[in-house]
């Protein structure tokens, strides 16, 4: 008989829940917040990693055409400094 009372309680409470539900209002809920938070943390970590990698880059311009400015001895040799 406990099963019958649970069924009766559910049938009495379901109409109240249905009246409070507005079918025209849609919210993302907790799952939407969690997904957004995970994506925000992932973007932050990617930006941090990109900044670290960009800091390691040492960019030196190649020498210009023959009429351009002369390159310093360290530029344009094609060999890394030791």
OpenMM code with the backbone's topology and positions (N, CA, C; nanometers):
from openmm import Vec3, app, unit

residues = "UNK UNK UNK UNK UNK UNK UNK UNK UNK UNK UNK UNK UNK UNK UNK UNK UNK UNK UNK UNK UNK UNK UNK UNK UNK UNK UNK UNK UNK UNK UNK UNK UNK UNK UNK UNK UNK UNK UNK UNK UNK UNK UNK UNK UNK UNK UNK UNK UNK UNK UNK UNK UNK UNK UNK UNK UNK UNK UNK UNK UNK UNK UNK UNK UNK UNK UNK UNK UNK UNK UNK UNK UNK UNK UNK UNK UNK UNK UNK UNK UNK UNK".split()
positions = [
    Vec3(0.0779, -0.1212, 0.0000),
    Vec3(0.0000, 0.0000, 0.0000),
    Vec3(0.0825, 0.1285, 0.0000),
    Vec3(0.2118, 0.1283, 0.0422),
    Vec3(0.2882, 0.2519, 0.0377),
    Vec3(0.3023, 0.3037, -0.1059),
    Vec3(0.3011, 0.2136, -0.2012),
    Vec3(0.3140, 0.2552, -0.3402),
    Vec3(0.1925, 0.3366, -0.3831),
    Vec3(0.0763, 0.3005, -0.3353),
    Vec3(-0.0459, 0.3715, -0.3725),
    Vec3(-0.0467, 0.5136, -0.3154),
    Vec3(0.0030, 0.5311, -0.1932),
    Vec3(0.0056, 0.6655, -0.1354),
    Vec3(0.1068, 0.7548, -0.2075),
    Vec3(0.2203, 0.6974, -0.2520),
    Vec3(0.3181, 0.7749, -0.3275),
    Vec3(0.2585, 0.8172, -0.4618),
    Vec3(0.1850, 0.7257, -0.5236),
    Vec3(0.1212, 0.7583, -0.6520),
    Vec3(0.0161, 0.8677, -0.6332),
    Vec3(-0.0602, 0.8576, -0.5275),
    Vec3(-0.1627, 0.9580, -0.4999),
    Vec3(-0.0994, 1.0945, -0.4711),
    Vec3(0.0100, 1.0960, -0.3971),
    Vec3(0.0775, 1.2212, -0.3665),
    Vec3(0.1332, 1.2844, -0.4944),
    Vec3(0.1913, 1.2030, -0.5812),
    Vec3(0.2451, 1.2561, -0.7056),
    Vec3(0.1350, 1.3109, -0.7958),
    Vec3(0.0232, 1.2430, -0.8031),
    Vec3(-0.0849, 1.2922, -0.8892),
    Vec3(-0.1441, 1.4211, -0.8342),
    Vec3(-0.1357, 1.4422, -0.7036),
    Vec3(-0.1874, 1.5650, -0.6457),
    Vec3(-0.0891, 1.6816, -0.6627),
    Vec3(0.0432, 1.6543, -0.6657),
    Vec3(0.1434, 1.7595, -0.6731),
    Vec3(0.1796, 1.7985, -0.8166),
    Vec3(0.1623, 1.7096, -0.9114),
    Vec3(0.1995, 1.7382, -1.0495),
    Vec3(0.1205, 1.8552, -1.1075),
    Vec3(-0.0095, 1.8662, -1.0852),
    Vec3(-0.0799, 1.9832, -1.1409),
    Vec3(-0.0290, 2.1161, -1.0868),
    Vec3(0.0157, 2.1207, -0.9603),
    Vec3(0.0700, 2.2447, -0.9052),
    Vec3(0.1998, 2.2831, -0.9754),
    Vec3(0.2832, 2.1853, -1.0037),
    Vec3(0.4091, 2.2119, -1.0726),
    Vec3(0.3828, 2.2564, -1.2160),
    Vec3(0.2824, 2.1996, -1.2790),
    Vec3(0.2511, 2.2348, -1.4169),
    Vec3(0.1980, 2.3778, -1.4270),
    Vec3(0.1277, 2.4250, -1.3240),
    Vec3(0.0746, 2.5609, -1.3269),
    Vec3(0.1857, 2.6649, -1.3122),
    Vec3(0.2904, 2.6319, -1.2379),
    Vec3(0.4000, 2.7258, -1.2166),
    Vec3(0.4945, 2.7333, -1.3356),
    Vec3(0.4942, 2.6332, -1.4219),
    Vec3(0.5840, 2.6294, -1.5364),
    Vec3(0.5306, 2.7190, -1.6471),
    Vec3(0.6102, 2.8182, -1.6842),
    Vec3(0.5734, 2.9078, -1.7934),
    Vec3(0.6411, 2.8572, -1.9206),
    Vec3(0.5631, 2.8107, -2.0161),
    Vec3(0.6190, 2.7511, -2.1374),
    Vec3(0.6821, 2.8553, -2.2287),
    Vec3(0.6559, 2.9826, -2.2083),
    Vec3(0.7137, 3.0872, -2.2908),
    Vec3(0.8469, 3.1388, -2.2361),
    Vec3(0.8836, 3.0948, -2.1181),
    Vec3(1.0077, 3.1403, -2.0555),
    Vec3(1.1080, 3.0244, -2.0549),
    Vec3(1.2217, 3.0472, -2.1184),
    Vec3(1.3248, 2.9444, -2.1250),
    Vec3(1.4506, 3.0001, -2.0597),
    Vec3(1.5084, 2.9272, -1.9670),
    Vec3(1.6312, 2.9689, -1.9002),
    Vec3(1.7365, 2.8598, -1.9174),
    Vec3(1.8649, 2.8957, -1.9187),
    Vec3(1.9692, 2.7955, -1.9381),
    Vec3(1.9888, 2.7045, -1.8165),
    Vec3(1.9614, 2.7541, -1.6991),
    Vec3(1.9733, 2.6717, -1.5794),
    Vec3(2.1172, 2.6500, -1.5372),
    Vec3(2.1358, 2.5531, -1.4515),
    Vec3(2.2671, 2.5239, -1.3946),
    Vec3(2.3598, 2.4665, -1.5013),
    Vec3(2.3080, 2.3815, -1.5879),
    Vec3(2.3913, 2.3215, -1.6923),
    Vec3(2.4474, 2.4291, -1.7850),
    Vec3(2.3675, 2.5262, -1.8204),
    Vec3(2.4155, 2.6358, -1.9044),
    Vec3(2.5258, 2.7150, -1.8372),
    Vec3(2.5099, 2.7397, -1.7076),
    Vec3(2.6128, 2.8120, -1.6328),
    Vec3(2.7423, 2.7325, -1.6277),
    Vec3(2.7327, 2.6025, -1.6037),
    Vec3(2.8526, 2.5183, -1.5953),
    Vec3(2.9245, 2.5160, -1.7302),
    Vec3(2.8505, 2.5011, -1.8385),
    Vec3(2.9124, 2.4993, -1.9715),
    Vec3(2.9804, 2.6328, -1.9995),
    Vec3(2.9130, 2.7433, -1.9676),
    Vec3(2.9705, 2.8760, -1.9891),
    Vec3(3.0967, 2.8947, -1.9053),
    Vec3(3.0939, 2.8516, -1.7801),
    Vec3(3.2100, 2.8659, -1.6921),
    Vec3(3.3280, 2.7832, -1.7432),
    Vec3(3.3031, 2.6629, -1.7901),
    Vec3(3.4107, 2.5779, -1.8434),
    Vec3(3.4708, 2.6418, -1.9681),
    Vec3(3.3862, 2.6962, -2.0545),
    Vec3(3.4371, 2.7615, -2.1755),
    Vec3(3.5182, 2.8863, -2.1402),
    Vec3(3.4743, 2.9625, -2.0408),
    Vec3(3.5472, 3.0821, -1.9989),
    Vec3(3.6844, 3.0447, -1.9430),
    Vec3(3.6914, 2.9414, -1.8630),
    Vec3(3.8197, 2.8972, -1.8069),
    Vec3(3.9101, 2.8466, -1.9191),
    Vec3(3.8541, 2.7747, -2.0166),
    Vec3(3.9345, 2.7248, -2.1286),
    Vec3(3.9920, 2.8403, -2.2103),
    Vec3(3.9125, 2.9429, -2.2365),
    Vec3(3.9615, 3.0587, -2.3114),
    Vec3(4.0702, 3.1313, -2.2329),
    Vec3(4.0517, 3.1452, -2.1036),
    Vec3(4.1522, 3.2112, -2.0200),
    Vec3(4.2841, 3.1334, -2.0241),
    Vec3(4.2778, 3.0000, -2.0142),
    Vec3(4.3993, 2.9195, -2.0193),
    Vec3(4.4657, 2.9274, -2.1563),
    Vec3(4.3865, 2.9294, -2.2629),
    Vec3(4.4434, 2.9432, -2.3966),
    Vec3(4.5118, 3.0781, -2.4145),
    Vec3(4.4511, 3.1841, -2.3633),
    Vec3(4.5124, 3.3165, -2.3735),
    Vec3(4.6439, 3.3213, -2.2944),
    Vec3(4.6444, 3.2605, -2.1777),
    Vec3(4.7650, 3.2576, -2.0954),
    Vec3(4.8765, 3.1811, -2.1668),
    Vec3(4.8409, 3.0686, -2.2279),
    Vec3(4.9387, 2.9894, -2.3016),
    Vec3(4.9895, 3.0654, -2.4239),
    Vec3(4.8984, 3.1336, -2.4944),
    Vec3(4.9386, 3.2102, -2.6124),
    Vec3(5.0354, 3.3218, -2.5741),
    Vec3(5.0077, 3.3924, -2.4660),
    Vec3(5.0971, 3.4991, -2.4215),
    Vec3(5.2353, 3.4445, -2.3855),
    Vec3(5.2380, 3.3285, -2.3233),
    Vec3(5.3661, 3.2675, -2.2876),
    Vec3(5.4444, 3.2289, -2.4140),
    Vec3(5.3756, 3.1717, -2.5122),
    Vec3(5.4428, 3.1328, -2.6355),
    Vec3(5.4855, 3.2540, -2.7190),
    Vec3(5.4048, 3.3575, -2.7208),
    Vec3(5.4406, 3.4774, -2.7959),
    Vec3(5.5602, 3.5475, -2.7322),
    Vec3(5.5752, 3.5346, -2.6011),
    Vec3(5.6900, 3.5935, -2.5329),
    Vec3(5.8209, 3.5257, -2.5708),
    Vec3(5.8149, 3.3990, -2.6119),
    Vec3(5.9349, 3.3246, -2.6495),
    Vec3(5.9809, 3.3580, -2.7913),
    Vec3(5.8959, 3.4172, -2.8715),
    Vec3(5.9295, 3.4458, -3.0105),
    Vec3(6.0208, 3.5671, -3.0174),
    Vec3(6.1328, 3.5522, -3.0882),
    Vec3(6.2197, 3.6677, -3.1133),
    Vec3(6.2171, 3.6907, -3.2640),
    Vec3(6.1513, 3.7943, -3.3035),
    Vec3(6.1325, 3.8230, -3.4448),
    Vec3(6.2356, 3.9244, -3.4911),
    Vec3(6.3103, 3.8873, -3.5934),
    Vec3(6.4055, 3.9785, -3.6551),
    Vec3(6.3682, 3.9894, -3.8016),
    Vec3(6.3615, 4.1117, -3.8507),
    Vec3(6.3247, 4.1319, -3.9905),
    Vec3(6.4380, 4.0900, -4.0825),
    Vec3(6.3992, 4.0383, -4.1977),
    Vec3(6.4978, 4.0023, -4.2990),
    Vec3(6.5504, 4.1307, -4.3622),
    Vec3(6.6713, 4.1267, -4.4159),
    Vec3(6.7234, 4.2469, -4.4805),
    Vec3(6.6381, 4.2852, -4.6006),
    Vec3(6.6290, 4.4142, -4.6235),
    Vec3(6.5483, 4.4651, -4.7329),
    Vec3(6.6145, 4.4410, -4.8682),
    Vec3(6.5541, 4.4946, -4.9745),
    Vec3(6.6150, 4.4820, -5.1080),
    Vec3(6.7492, 4.5565, -5.1147),
    Vec3(6.8185, 4.5437, -5.2254),
    Vec3(6.9536, 4.5997, -5.2402),
    Vec3(6.9576, 4.7491, -5.2091),
    Vec3(6.8529, 4.8246, -5.2395),
    Vec3(6.8522, 4.9680, -5.2144),
    Vec3(6.8087, 5.0023, -5.0729),
    Vec3(6.7748, 4.9031, -4.9915),
    Vec3(6.7234, 4.9262, -4.8570),
    Vec3(6.8341, 4.9518, -4.7577),
    Vec3(6.7982, 4.9739, -4.6332),
    Vec3(6.8987, 4.9987, -4.5294),
    Vec3(6.9861, 4.8761, -4.5078),
    Vec3(7.1092, 4.8996, -4.4719),
    Vec3(7.2028, 4.7897, -4.4487),
    Vec3(7.1671, 4.7180, -4.3194),
    Vec3(7.1840, 4.5883, -4.3225),
    Vec3(7.1532, 4.5069, -4.2044),
    Vec3(7.2736, 4.5040, -4.1116),
    Vec3(7.2488, 4.4945, -3.9852),
    Vec3(7.3589, 4.4831, -3.8898),
    Vec3(7.4222, 4.3453, -3.9038),
    Vec3(7.5421, 4.3233, -3.8520),
    Vec3(7.6093, 4.1945, -3.8695),
    Vec3(7.5297, 4.0774, -3.8117),
    Vec3(7.4466, 4.1011, -3.7119),
    Vec3(7.3716, 3.9921, -3.6517),
    Vec3(7.2448, 3.9586, -3.7302),
    Vec3(7.2007, 4.0472, -3.8130),
    Vec3(7.0777, 4.0232, -3.8863),
    Vec3(7.1069, 3.9610, -4.0218),
    Vec3(7.0175, 3.8720, -4.0636),
    Vec3(7.0222, 3.8186, -4.1979),
    Vec3(7.1308, 3.7158, -4.2219),
    Vec3(7.1976, 3.6647, -4.1201),
    Vec3(7.3024, 3.5657, -4.1442),
    Vec3(7.2425, 3.4270, -4.1631),
    Vec3(7.1239, 3.4036, -4.1111),
    Vec3(7.0597, 3.2726, -4.1269),
    Vec3(7.1106, 3.1716, -4.0260),
    Vec3(7.2038, 3.2059, -3.9408),
    Vec3(7.2532, 3.1135, -3.8397),
    Vec3(7.2183, 3.1686, -3.7018),
    Vec3(7.1823, 3.0802, -3.6115),
    Vec3(7.1494, 3.1292, -3.4760),
    Vec3(7.2745, 3.1734, -3.4012),
    Vec3(7.2550, 3.2656, -3.3111),
    Vec3(7.3670, 3.3144, -3.2298),
    Vec3(7.4060, 3.2091, -3.1280),
    Vec3(7.5358, 3.2042, -3.0971),
    Vec3(7.5827, 3.1050, -2.9984),
    Vec3(7.6373, 3.1750, -2.8781),
] * unit.nanometer
topology = app.Topology()
chain = topology.addChain("A")
for resn in residues:
    res = topology.addResidue(resn, chain)
    for name in ("N", "CA", "C"):
        topology.addAtom(name, app.Element.getBySymbol(name[0]), res)
